[in-house]
Amino acid sequence: MKITEKEFNVLTGEETITEREETAAEIKAREAEEKEIAKRQAAAESKAAQRQAILDRLGLTSEEAALLLS
């Protein structure tokens, strides 16, 4: 993956844009972050499914549950 870096010198007003490849450490960090995001998303979807199952058993819509809990 290419990384674009932008540097702006406020004294001269010069803007420098460079592109480079990711380092091994950056690749590892990005992949770890992607895994963490996927893990959090799966947990959130699971929690939402559990909530919906409870609401279905009670015969409530999400709007009705929000009104009850507010």
C-alpha positions, -999 to 999 in steps of 0.1 A, spaced: 0 0 0 13 35 -9 15 61 18 12 98 8 29 123 31 22 160 28 45 185 44 38 223 44 65 248 53 47 279 68 77 301 64 81 296 27 46 284 18 62 254 1 42 222 0 59 189 -5 40 157 -13 58 124 -13 46 88 -19 63 58 -5 56 21 3 46 10 38 73 -4 60 70 -38 75 61 -23 109 34 -1 93 19 -31 75 19 -51 107 2 -22 126 -24 -17 99 -33 -53 97 -36 -55 135 -59 -25 135 -80 -40 107 -84 -72 128 -94 -52 158 -120 -32 138 -134 -65 125 -135 -80 160 -154 -49 174 -178 -49 145 -186 -86 149 -192 -80 187 -215 -51 179 -235 -71 154 -237 -100 178 -250 -77 206 -275 -61 182 -288 -95 172 -292 -105 209 -311 -73 216 -334 -79 186 -340 -115 197 -351 -102 231 -373 -76 216 -389 -101 193 -397 -124 222 -413 -95 240 -431 -84 209 -416 -49 210 -402 -27 182 -368 -10 188 -386 23 190 -409 11 217 -380 -3 237 -362 31 233 -393 48 247 -394 24 277 -357 28 285 -356 66 281 
